Amino acid sequence: MPGVLVRDDEPFERALKRFKKACEKAGVISDMKKNQHFEKPSERRKRKIAAARRKRIKLDQQYTR
């Protein structure tokens, strides 16, 4: 879990913004969203196959230009 030290002359909003950015950089938010609902193994497999397909199409389009 990322942490942020609040400086003496720093407003709370700025410290909160730095904390959110640190959480996003560490991947905490994406993990939270991913684990929000249970995903069956078959659904996980389908999602990964679809992501790989999208990535392959994107790479193919990039090299054909």
N, CA, C and O atoms as a Tripos MOL2 file, in Angstrom:
@<TRIPOS>MOLECULE
protein
  260   259    65     0     0
PROTEIN
NO_CHARGES

@<TRIPOS>ATOM
      1 N           0.8470   -1.1830    0.0000 N.3       1 MET1
      2 CA          0.0000    0.0000    0.0000 C.3       1 MET1
      3 C           0.8850    1.2360    0.0000 C.2       1 MET1
      4 O           1.7260    1.3970    0.8840 O.2       1 MET1
      5 N           0.7050    2.0990   -0.9730 N.am      2 PRO2
      6 CA          1.5190    3.3120   -1.0340 C.3       2 PRO2
      7 C           1.1550    4.2860    0.0730 C.2       2 PRO2
      8 O           0.0220    4.3140    0.5540 O.2       2 PRO2
      9 N           2.1140    5.0620    0.4580 N.am      3 GLY3
     10 CA          1.8920    6.0630    1.4900 C.3       3 GLY3
     11 C           2.4450    7.3980    1.0430 C.2       3 GLY3
     12 O           3.3140    7.4650    0.1740 O.2       3 GLY3
     13 N           1.9320    8.4650    1.6440 N.am      4 VAL4
     14 CA          2.3600    9.8130    1.3000 C.3       4 VAL4
     15 C           2.6050   10.5680    2.5900 C.2       4 VAL4
     16 O           1.7650   10.5550    3.4890 O.2       4 VAL4
     17 N           3.7470   11.2250    2.6880 N.am      5 LEU5
     18 CA          4.0270   12.0850    3.8350 C.3       5 LEU5
     19 C           3.5270   13.4870    3.5110 C.2       5 LEU5
     20 O           3.8820   14.0680    2.4860 O.2       5 LEU5
     21 N           2.6940   14.0210    4.4060 N.am      6 VAL6
     22 CA          2.1290   15.3490    4.1960 C.3       6 VAL6
     23 C           3.1220   16.3750    4.7240 C.2       6 VAL6
     24 O           3.5440   16.3120    5.8780 O.2       6 VAL6
     25 N           3.4830   17.3070    3.8770 N.am      7 ARG7
     26 CA          4.4180   18.3590    4.2690 C.3       7 ARG7
     27 C           3.7020   19.3970    5.1310 C.2       7 ARG7
     28 O           2.4740   19.4880    5.1180 O.2       7 ARG7
     29 N           4.4820   20.1780    5.8810 N.am      8 ASP8
     30 CA          3.9000   21.1500    6.8160 C.3       8 ASP8
     31 C           3.0340   22.1970    6.1140 C.2       8 ASP8
     32 O           1.9380   22.5030    6.5840 O.2       8 ASP8
     33 N           3.5050   22.7420    5.0100 N.am      9 ASP9
     34 CA          2.7810   23.8120    4.3430 C.3       9 ASP9
     35 C           1.9440   23.3280    3.1650 C.2       9 ASP9
     36 O           1.5420   24.1270    2.3190 O.2       9 ASP9
     37 N           1.6760   22.0150    3.1050 N.am     10 GLU10
     38 CA          0.9490   21.4360    1.9700 C.3      10 GLU10
     39 C          -0.5360   21.3020    2.2910 C.2      10 GLU10
     40 O          -0.8930   20.7910    3.3530 O.2      10 GLU10
     41 N          -1.4080   21.7540    1.3840 N.am     11 PRO11
     42 CA         -2.8450   21.5710    1.6100 C.3      11 PRO11
     43 C          -3.2400   20.0900    1.4950 C.2      11 PRO11
     44 O          -2.5710   19.2970    0.8320 O.2      11 PRO11
     45 N          -4.3250   19.7540    2.1510 N.am     12 PHE12
     46 CA         -4.8030   18.3730    2.1740 C.3      12 PHE12
     47 C          -5.1310   17.8790    0.7670 C.2      12 PHE12
     48 O          -4.8320   16.7340    0.4290 O.2      12 PHE12
     49 N          -5.7390   18.7290   -0.0500 N.am     13 GLU13
     50 CA         -6.1470   18.3190   -1.3910 C.3      13 GLU13
     51 C          -4.9440   17.8900   -2.2350 C.2      13 GLU13
     52 O          -5.0240   16.9240   -2.9950 O.2      13 GLU13
     53 N          -3.8430   18.6070   -2.0970 N.am     14 ARG14
     54 CA         -2.6470   18.2630   -2.8790 C.3      14 ARG14
     55 C          -2.0680   16.9220   -2.4090 C.2      14 ARG14
     56 O          -1.6300   16.1080   -3.2230 O.2      14 ARG14
     57 N          -2.0710   16.7030   -1.0870 N.am     15 ALA15
     58 CA         -1.5770   15.4280   -0.5490 C.3      15 ALA15
     59 C          -2.4740   14.2780   -1.0140 C.2      15 ALA15
     60 O          -1.9860   13.1990   -1.3480 O.2      15 ALA15
     61 N          -3.7740   14.5150   -1.0320 N.am     16 LEU16
     62 CA         -4.7160   13.4900   -1.5010 C.3      16 LEU16
     63 C          -4.4850   13.1790   -2.9730 C.2      16 LEU16
     64 O          -4.5510   12.0200   -3.3800 O.2      16 LEU16
     65 N          -4.2160   14.2020   -3.7700 N.am     17 LYS17
     66 CA         -3.9450   14.0050   -5.1860 C.3      17 LYS17
     67 C          -2.6740   13.1750   -5.3760 C.2      17 LYS17
     68 O          -2.6360   12.2830   -6.2220 O.2      17 LYS17
     69 N          -1.6290   13.4680   -4.5870 N.am     18 ARG18
     70 CA         -0.3940   12.6850   -4.6760 C.3      18 ARG18
     71 C          -0.6340   11.2370   -4.2570 C.2      18 ARG18
     72 O          -0.0680   10.3150   -4.8440 O.2      18 ARG18
     73 N          -1.4750   11.0410   -3.2400 N.am     19 PHE19
     74 CA         -1.7860    9.6770   -2.7810 C.3      19 PHE19
     75 C          -2.5310    8.9030   -3.8650 C.2      19 PHE19
     76 O          -2.2200    7.7410   -4.1250 O.2      19 PHE19
     77 N          -3.5110    9.5420   -4.4950 N.am     20 LYS20
     78 CA         -4.2590    8.8770   -5.5680 C.3      20 LYS20
     79 C          -3.3470    8.4970   -6.7170 C.2      20 LYS20
     80 O          -3.4740    7.4130   -7.2870 O.2      20 LYS20
     81 N          -2.4210    9.3930   -7.0600 N.am     21 LYS21
     82 CA         -1.4940    9.1160   -8.1480 C.3      21 LYS21
     83 C          -0.5730    7.9510   -7.7830 C.2      21 LYS21
     84 O          -0.2640    7.1150   -8.6320 O.2      21 LYS21
     85 N          -0.1330    7.8920   -6.5160 N.am     22 ALA22
     86 CA          0.7270    6.7920   -6.0670 C.3      22 ALA22
     87 C          -0.0390    5.4680   -6.1040 C.2      22 ALA22
     88 O           0.5210    4.4400   -6.4820 O.2      22 ALA22
     89 N          -1.3140    5.4890   -5.7140 N.am     23 CYS23
     90 CA         -2.1410    4.2780   -5.7610 C.3      23 CYS23
     91 C          -2.3330    3.8150   -7.2000 C.2      23 CYS23
     92 O          -2.2670    2.6190   -7.4860 O.2      23 CYS23
     93 N          -2.5670    4.7510   -8.0920 N.am     24 GLU24
     94 CA         -2.7680    4.3990   -9.4980 C.3      24 GLU24
     95 C          -1.4850    3.8120  -10.0840 C.2      24 GLU24
     96 O          -1.5300    2.8440  -10.8430 O.2      24 GLU24
     97 N          -0.3480    4.4000   -9.7310 N.am     25 LYS25
     98 CA          0.9310    3.9230  -10.2370 C.3      25 LYS25
     99 C           1.2460    2.5300   -9.7080 C.2      25 LYS25
    100 O           1.8430    1.7210  -10.4180 O.2      25 LYS25
    101 N           0.8520    2.2390   -8.4700 N.am     26 ALA26
    102 CA          1.1150    0.9390   -7.8700 C.3      26 ALA26
    103 C           0.1160   -0.1240   -8.3300 C.2      26 ALA26
    104 O           0.3180   -1.3120   -8.0750 O.2      26 ALA26
    105 N          -0.9570    0.2900   -9.0040 N.am     27 GLY27
    106 CA         -1.9370   -0.6650   -9.5110 C.3      27 GLY27
    107 C          -2.9830   -1.0760   -8.5000 C.2      27 GLY27
    108 O          -3.6660   -2.0800   -8.7030 O.2      27 GLY27
    109 N          -3.1290   -0.3340   -7.4210 N.am     28 VAL28
    110 CA         -4.1010   -0.6770   -6.3780 C.3      28 VAL28
    111 C          -5.5210   -0.5370   -6.9010 C.2      28 VAL28
    112 O          -6.3670   -1.3910   -6.6370 O.2      28 VAL28
    113 N          -5.7860    0.5220   -7.6340 N.am     29 ILE29
    114 CA         -7.1480    0.7830   -8.1140 C.3      29 ILE29
    115 C          -7.5760   -0.2650   -9.1260 C.2      29 ILE29
    116 O          -8.7120   -0.7380   -9.0840 O.2      29 ILE29
    117 N          -6.6790   -0.6350  -10.0370 N.am     30 SER30
    118 CA         -7.0500   -1.6330  -11.0340 C.3      30 SER30
    119 C          -7.2700   -2.9980  -10.3790 C.2      30 SER30
    120 O          -8.1620   -3.7410  -10.7880 O.2      30 SER30
    121 N          -6.4640   -3.3350   -9.3630 N.am     31 ASP31
    122 CA         -6.6780   -4.5870   -8.6340 C.3      31 ASP31
    123 C          -8.0210   -4.5780   -7.9190 C.2      31 ASP31
    124 O          -8.7290   -5.5850   -7.8960 O.2      31 ASP31
    125 N          -8.3650   -3.4440   -7.3420 N.am     32 MET32
    126 CA         -9.6270   -3.3390   -6.6210 C.3      32 MET32
    127 C         -10.7980   -3.5430   -7.5840 C.2      32 MET32
    128 O         -11.7440   -4.2680   -7.2760 O.2      32 MET32
    129 N         -10.7300   -2.9000   -8.7510 N.am     33 LYS33
    130 CA        -11.8090   -3.0460   -9.7170 C.3      33 LYS33
    131 C         -11.8730   -4.4710  -10.2590 C.2      33 LYS33
    132 O         -12.9560   -4.9970  -10.5170 O.2      33 LYS33
    133 N         -10.7100   -5.0900  -10.4300 N.am     34 LYS34
    134 CA        -10.6770   -6.4500  -10.9690 C.3      34 LYS34
    135 C         -11.2730   -7.4490   -9.9730 C.2      34 LYS34
    136 O         -11.9310   -8.4090  -10.3750 O.2      34 LYS34
    137 N         -11.0460   -7.2270   -8.6860 N.am     35 ASN35
    138 CA        -11.5060   -8.1580   -7.6620 C.3      35 ASN35
    139 C         -12.8450   -7.7710   -7.0550 C.2      35 ASN35
    140 O         -13.2580   -8.3510   -6.0510 O.2      35 ASN35
    141 N         -13.5270   -6.8040   -7.6460 N.am     36 GLN36
    142 CA        -14.7870   -6.3370   -7.1020 C.3      36 GLN36
    143 C         -15.8770   -7.4160   -7.2030 C.2      36 GLN36
    144 O         -16.7100   -7.5370   -6.3050 O.2      36 GLN36
    145 N         -15.8740   -8.1890   -8.2770 N.am     37 HIS37
    146 CA        -16.8480   -9.2570   -8.4740 C.3      37 HIS37
    147 C         -16.0960  -10.5340   -8.8050 C.2      37 HIS37
    148 O         -15.0330  -10.4970   -9.4240 O.2      37 HIS37
    149 N         -16.6560  -11.6660   -8.3870 N.am     38 PHE38
    150 CA        -16.0260  -12.9460   -8.6910 C.3      38 PHE38
    151 C         -16.1430  -13.2250  -10.1840 C.2      38 PHE38
    152 O         -17.1900  -13.0050  -10.7920 O.2      38 PHE38
    153 N         -15.0650  -13.7040  -10.7520 N.am     39 GLU39
    154 CA        -15.0470  -14.0300  -12.1690 C.3      39 GLU39
    155 C         -14.7360  -15.5180  -12.3150 C.2      39 GLU39
    156 O         -13.7170  -16.0070  -11.8280 O.2      39 GLU39
    157 N         -15.6350  -16.2220  -12.9920 N.am     40 LYS40
    158 CA        -15.4190  -17.6500  -13.1840 C.3      40 LYS40
    159 C         -14.1920  -17.8610  -14.0610 C.2      40 LYS40
    160 O         -13.8620  -17.0060  -14.8820 O.2      40 LYS40
    161 N         -13.5090  -18.9990  -13.8920 N.am     41 PRO41
    162 CA        -12.3270  -19.2730  -14.7140 C.3      41 PRO41
    163 C         -12.6130  -19.2320  -16.2140 C.2      41 PRO41
    164 O         -11.7700  -18.7870  -16.9920 O.2      41 PRO41
    165 N         -13.7910  -19.6910  -16.6230 N.am     42 SER42
    166 CA        -14.1190  -19.6590  -18.0540 C.3      42 SER42
    167 C         -14.2590  -18.2160  -18.5420 C.2      42 SER42
    168 O         -13.8440  -17.8980  -19.6570 O.2      42 SER42
    169 N         -14.8420  -17.3380  -17.7130 N.am     43 GLU43
    170 CA        -14.9720  -15.9320  -18.0820 C.3      43 GLU43
    171 C         -13.5900  -15.2730  -18.1550 C.2      43 GLU43
    172 O         -13.3280  -14.4630  -19.0430 O.2      43 GLU43
    173 N         -12.7210  -15.6250  -17.2240 N.am     44 ARG44
    174 CA        -11.3670  -15.0780  -17.2150 C.3      44 ARG44
    175 C         -10.6210  -15.4900  -18.4810 C.2      44 ARG44
    176 O          -9.9110  -14.6810  -19.0790 O.2      44 ARG44
    177 N         -10.7830  -16.7570  -18.8890 N.am     45 ARG45
    178 CA        -10.1450  -17.2600  -20.1020 C.3      45 ARG45
    179 C         -10.6530  -16.5010  -21.3310 C.2      45 ARG45
    180 O          -9.8680  -16.0930  -22.1870 O.2      45 ARG45
    181 N         -11.9810  -16.3170  -21.4090 N.am     46 LYS46
    182 CA        -12.5700  -15.6050  -22.5430 C.3      46 LYS46
    183 C         -12.0710  -14.1630  -22.6000 C.2      46 LYS46
    184 O         -11.7840  -13.6450  -23.6800 O.2      46 LYS46
    185 N         -11.9670  -13.5140  -21.4360 N.am     47 ARG47
    186 CA        -11.5040  -12.1340  -21.3970 C.3      47 ARG47
    187 C         -10.0520  -12.0330  -21.8610 C.2      47 ARG47
    188 O          -9.6990  -11.1160  -22.6030 O.2      47 ARG47
    189 N          -9.2090  -12.9730  -21.4270 N.am     48 LYS48
    190 CA         -7.8060  -12.9540  -21.8310 C.3      48 LYS48
    191 C          -7.6530  -13.2400  -23.3250 C.2      48 LYS48
    192 O          -6.8140  -12.6260  -23.9840 O.2      48 LYS48
    193 N          -8.4430  -14.1560  -23.8630 N.am     49 ILE49
    194 CA         -8.3910  -14.4600  -25.2950 C.3      49 ILE49
    195 C          -8.8350  -13.2420  -26.1040 C.2      49 ILE49
    196 O          -8.2310  -12.9240  -27.1280 O.2      49 ILE49
    197 N          -9.8870  -12.5620  -25.6490 N.am     50 ALA50
    198 CA        -10.3640  -11.3790  -26.3580 C.3      50 ALA50
    199 C          -9.3230  -10.2650  -26.3170 C.2      50 ALA50
    200 O          -9.1360   -9.5580  -27.3070 O.2      50 ALA50
    201 N          -8.6420  -10.1000  -25.1810 N.am     51 ALA51
    202 CA         -7.6080   -9.0730  -25.0630 C.3      51 ALA51
    203 C          -6.4350   -9.3940  -25.9890 C.2      51 ALA51
    204 O          -5.8830   -8.4990  -26.6290 O.2      51 ALA51
    205 N          -6.0570  -10.6650  -26.0580 N.am     52 ALA52
    206 CA         -4.9650  -11.0720  -26.9410 C.3      52 ALA52
    207 C          -5.3520  -10.8430  -28.3930 C.2      52 ALA52
    208 O          -4.5200  -10.4270  -29.1990 O.2      52 ALA52
    209 N          -6.6000  -11.1100  -28.7300 N.am     53 ARG53
    210 CA         -7.0780  -10.9040  -30.0990 C.3      53 ARG53
    211 C          -7.0160   -9.4200  -30.4630 C.2      53 ARG53
    212 O          -6.5550   -9.0580  -31.5460 O.2      53 ARG53
    213 N          -7.4920   -8.5500  -29.5360 N.am     54 ARG54
    214 CA         -7.4400   -7.1120  -29.7860 C.3      54 ARG54
    215 C          -5.9990   -6.6330  -29.9460 C.2      54 ARG54
    216 O          -5.7020   -5.8020  -30.8030 O.2      54 ARG54
    217 N          -5.1130   -7.1660  -29.1160 N.am     55 LYS55
    218 CA         -3.7060   -6.7720  -29.1890 C.3      55 LYS55
    219 C          -3.0940   -7.2140  -30.5130 C.2      55 LYS55
    220 O          -2.3340   -6.4620  -31.1230 O.2      55 LYS55
    221 N          -3.4130   -8.4160  -30.9600 N.am     56 ARG56
    222 CA         -2.8870   -8.9410  -32.2150 C.3      56 ARG56
    223 C          -3.3790   -8.0980  -33.3900 C.2      56 ARG56
    224 O          -2.6000   -7.7710  -34.2860 O.2      56 ARG56
    225 N          -4.6700   -7.7420  -33.3920 N.am     57 ILE57
    226 CA         -5.2270   -6.9260  -34.4670 C.3      57 ILE57
    227 C          -4.5450   -5.5620  -34.4960 C.2      57 ILE57
    228 O          -4.2120   -5.0540  -35.5670 O.2      57 ILE57
    229 N          -4.3380   -4.9730  -33.3280 N.am     58 LYS58
    230 CA         -3.6880   -3.6740  -33.2450 C.3      58 LYS58
    231 C          -2.2540   -3.7450  -33.7730 C.2      58 LYS58
    232 O          -1.8200   -2.8490  -34.4970 O.2      58 LYS58
    233 N          -1.5190   -4.7930  -33.4210 N.am     59 LEU59
    234 CA         -0.1520   -4.9450  -33.8970 C.3      59 LEU59
    235 C          -0.1140   -5.1920  -35.4090 C.2      59 LEU59
    236 O           0.7520   -4.6620  -36.1050 O.2      59 LEU59
    237 N          -1.0500   -5.9920  -35.9080 N.am     60 ASP60
    238 CA         -1.1070   -6.2340  -37.3510 C.3      60 ASP60
    239 C          -1.3810   -4.9570  -38.1300 C.2      60 ASP60
    240 O          -0.7860   -4.7280  -39.1830 O.2      60 ASP60
    241 N          -2.2860   -4.1180  -37.6110 N.am     61 GLN61
    242 CA         -2.5920   -2.8570  -38.2720 C.3      61 GLN61
    243 C          -1.3900   -1.9270  -38.2510 C.2      61 GLN61
    244 O          -1.1560   -1.1830  -39.2030 O.2      61 GLN61
    245 N          -0.6340   -1.9700  -37.1700 N.am     62 GLN62
    246 CA          0.5300   -1.1000  -37.0420 C.3      62 GLN62
    247 C           1.6050   -1.4620  -38.0560 C.2      62 GLN62
    248 O           2.2470   -0.5720  -38.6130 O.2      62 GLN62
    249 N           1.8140   -2.7500  -38.3060 N.am     63 TYR63
    250 CA          2.8680   -3.1880  -39.2180 C.3      63 TYR63
    251 C           2.4580   -3.1380  -40.6820 C.2      63 TYR63
    252 O           3.3230   -3.1460  -41.5580 O.2      63 TYR63
    253 N           1.1550   -3.0860  -40.9710 N.am     64 THR64
    254 CA          0.7270   -3.0570  -42.3680 C.3      64 THR64
    255 C           0.7130   -1.6420  -42.9240 C.2      64 THR64
    256 O           0.5420   -1.4590  -44.1300 O.2      64 THR64
    257 N           0.8860   -0.6470  -42.0790 N.am     65 ARG65
    258 CA          0.8620    0.7540  -42.5440 C.3      65 ARG65
    259 C           2.1310    1.1250  -43.2200 C.2      65 ARG65
    260 O           2.2820    2.2610  -43.6700 O.2      65 ARG65
@<TRIPOS>BOND
     1     1     2 1
     2     2     3 1
     3     3     4 2
     4     3     5 am
     5     5     6 1
     6     6     7 1
     7     7     8 2
     8     7     9 am
     9     9    10 1
    10    10    11 1
    11    11    12 2
    12    11    13 am
    13    13    14 1
    14    14    15 1
    15    15    16 2
    16    15    17 am
    17    17    18 1
    18    18    19 1
    19    19    20 2
    20    19    21 am
    21    21    22 1
    22    22    23 1
    23    23    24 2
    24    23    25 am
    25    25    26 1
    26    26    27 1
    27    27    28 2
    28    27    29 am
    29    29    30 1
    30    30    31 1
    31    31    32 2
    32    31    33 am
    33    33    34 1
    34    34    35 1
    35    35    36 2
    36    35    37 am
    37    37    38 1
    38    38    39 1
    39    39    40 2
    40    39    41 am
    41    41    42 1
    42    42    43 1
    43    43    44 2
    44    43    45 am
    45    45    46 1
    46    46    47 1
    47    47    48 2
    48    47    49 am
    49    49    50 1
    50    50    51 1
    51    51    52 2
    52    51    53 am
    53    53    54 1
    54    54    55 1
    55    55    56 2
    56    55    57 am
    57    57    58 1
    58    58    59 1
    59    59    60 2
    60    59    61 am
    61    61    62 1
    62    62    63 1
    63    63    64 2
    64    63    65 am
    65    65    66 1
    66    66    67 1
    67    67    68 2
    68    67    69 am
    69    69    70 1
    70    70    71 1
    71    71    72 2
    72    71    73 am
    73    73    74 1
    74    74    75 1
    75    75    76 2
    76    75    77 am
    77    77    78 1
    78    78    79 1
    79    79    80 2
    80    79    81 am
    81    81    82 1
    82    82    83 1
    83    83    84 2
    84    83    85 am
    85    85    86 1
    86    86    87 1
    87    87    88 2
    88    87    89 am
    89    89    90 1
    90    90    91 1
    91    91    92 2
    92    91    93 am
    93    93    94 1
    94    94    95 1
    95    95    96 2
    96    95    97 am
    97    97    98 1
    98    98    99 1
    99    99   100 2
   100    99   101 am
   101   101   102 1
   102   102   103 1
   103   103   104 2
   104   103   105 am
   105   105   106 1
   106   106   107 1
   107   107   108 2
   108   107   109 am
   109   109   110 1
   110   110   111 1
   111   111   112 2
   112   111   113 am
   113   113   114 1
   114   114   115 1
   115   115   116 2
   116   115   117 am
   117   117   118 1
   118   118   119 1
   119   119   120 2
   120   119   121 am
   121   121   122 1
   122   122   123 1
   123   123   124 2
   124   123   125 am
   125   125   126 1
   126   126   127 1
   127   127   128 2
   128   127   129 am
   129   129   130 1
   130   130   131 1
   131   131   132 2
   132   131   133 am
   133   133   134 1
   134   134   135 1
   135   135   136 2
   136   135   137 am
   137   137   138 1
   138   138   139 1
   139   139   140 2
   140   139   141 am
   141   141   142 1
   142   142   143 1
   143   143   144 2
   144   143   145 am
   145   145   146 1
   146   146   147 1
   147   147   148 2
   148   147   149 am
   149   149   150 1
   150   150   151 1
   151   151   152 2
   152   151   153 am
   153   153   154 1
   154   154   155 1
   155   155   156 2
   156   155   157 am
   157   157   158 1
   158   158   159 1
   159   159   160 2
   160   159   161 am
   161   161   162 1
   162   162   163 1
   163   163   164 2
   164   163   165 am
   165   165   166 1
   166   166   167 1
   167   167   168 2
   168   167   169 am
   169   169   170 1
   170   170   171 1
   171   171   172 2
   172   171   173 am
   173   173   174 1
   174   174   175 1
   175   175   176 2
   176   175   177 am
   177   177   178 1
   178   178   179 1
   179   179   180 2
   180   179   181 am
   181   181   182 1
   182   182   183 1
   183   183   184 2
   184   183   185 am
   185   185   186 1
   186   186   187 1
   187   187   188 2
   188   187   189 am
   189   189   190 1
   190   190   191 1
   191   191   192 2
   192   191   193 am
   193   193   194 1
   194   194   195 1
   195   195   196 2
   196   195   197 am
   197   197   198 1
   198   198   199 1
   199   199   200 2
   200   199   201 am
   201   201   202 1
   202   202   203 1
   203   203   204 2
   204   203   205 am
   205   205   206 1
   206   206   207 1
   207   207   208 2
   208   207   209 am
   209   209   210 1
   210   210   211 1
   211   211   212 2
   212   211   213 am
   213   213   214 1
   214   214   215 1
   215   215   216 2
   216   215   217 am
   217   217   218 1
   218   218   219 1
   219   219   220 2
   220   219   221 am
   221   221   222 1
   222   222   223 1
   223   223   224 2
   224   223   225 am
   225   225   226 1
   226   226   227 1
   227   227   228 2
   228   227   229 am
   229   229   230 1
   230   230   231 1
   231   231   232 2
   232   231   233 am
   233   233   234 1
   234   234   235 1
   235   235   236 2
   236   235   237 am
   237   237   238 1
   238   238   239 1
   239   239   240 2
   240   239   241 am
   241   241   242 1
   242   242   243 1
   243   243   244 2
   244   243   245 am
   245   245   246 1
   246   246   247 1
   247   247   248 2
   248   247   249 am
   249   249   250 1
   250   250   251 1
   251   251   252 2
   252   251   253 am
   253   253   254 1
   254   254   255 1
   255   255   256 2
   256   255   257 am
   257   257   258 1
   258   258   259 1
   259   259   260 2
@<TRIPOS>SUBSTRUCTURE
     1 MET1         2 RESIDUE 1 A MET
     2 PRO2         6 RESIDUE 1 A PRO
     3 GLY3        10 RESIDUE 1 A GLY
     4 VAL4        14 RESIDUE 1 A VAL
     5 LEU5        18 RESIDUE 1 A LEU
     6 VAL6        22 RESIDUE 1 A VAL
     7 ARG7        26 RESIDUE 1 A ARG
     8 ASP8        30 RESIDUE 1 A ASP
     9 ASP9        34 RESIDUE 1 A ASP
    10 GLU10       38 RESIDUE 1 A GLU
    11 PRO11       42 RESIDUE 1 A PRO
    12 PHE12       46 RESIDUE 1 A PHE
    13 GLU13       50 RESIDUE 1 A GLU
    14 ARG14       54 RESIDUE 1 A ARG
    15 ALA15       58 RESIDUE 1 A ALA
    16 LEU16       62 RESIDUE 1 A LEU
    17 LYS17       66 RESIDUE 1 A LYS
    18 ARG18       70 RESIDUE 1 A ARG
    19 PHE19       74 RESIDUE 1 A PHE
    20 LYS20       78 RESIDUE 1 A LYS
    21 LYS21       82 RESIDUE 1 A LYS
    22 ALA22       86 RESIDUE 1 A ALA
    23 CYS23       90 RESIDUE 1 A CYS
    24 GLU24       94 RESIDUE 1 A GLU
    25 LYS25       98 RESIDUE 1 A LYS
    26 ALA26      102 RESIDUE 1 A ALA
    27 GLY27      106 RESIDUE 1 A GLY
    28 VAL28      110 RESIDUE 1 A VAL
    29 ILE29      114 RESIDUE 1 A ILE
    30 SER30      118 RESIDUE 1 A SER
    31 ASP31      122 RESIDUE 1 A ASP
    32 MET32      126 RESIDUE 1 A MET
    33 LYS33      130 RESIDUE 1 A LYS
    34 LYS34      134 RESIDUE 1 A LYS
    35 ASN35      138 RESIDUE 1 A ASN
    36 GLN36      142 RESIDUE 1 A GLN
    37 HIS37      146 RESIDUE 1 A HIS
    38 PHE38      150 RESIDUE 1 A PHE
    39 GLU39      154 RESIDUE 1 A GLU
    40 LYS40      158 RESIDUE 1 A LYS
    41 PRO41      162 RESIDUE 1 A PRO
    42 SER42      166 RESIDUE 1 A SER
    43 GLU43      170 RESIDUE 1 A GLU
    44 ARG44      174 RESIDUE 1 A ARG
    45 ARG45      178 RESIDUE 1 A ARG
    46 LYS46      182 RESIDUE 1 A LYS
    47 ARG47      186 RESIDUE 1 A ARG
    48 LYS48      190 RESIDUE 1 A LYS
    49 ILE49      194 RESIDUE 1 A ILE
    50 ALA50      198 RESIDUE 1 A ALA
    51 ALA51      202 RESIDUE 1 A ALA
    52 ALA52      206 RESIDUE 1 A ALA
    53 ARG53      210 RESIDUE 1 A ARG
    54 ARG54      214 RESIDUE 1 A ARG
    55 LYS55      218 RESIDUE 1 A LYS
    56 ARG56      222 RESIDUE 1 A ARG
    57 ILE57      226 RESIDUE 1 A ILE
    58 LYS58      230 RESIDUE 1 A LYS
    59 LEU59      234 RESIDUE 1 A LEU
    60 ASP60      238 RESIDUE 1 A ASP
    61 GLN61      242 RESIDUE 1 A GLN
    62 GLN62      246 RESIDUE 1 A GLN
    63 TYR63      250 RESIDUE 1 A TYR
    64 THR64      254 RESIDUE 1 A THR
    65 ARG65      258 RESIDUE 1 A ARG
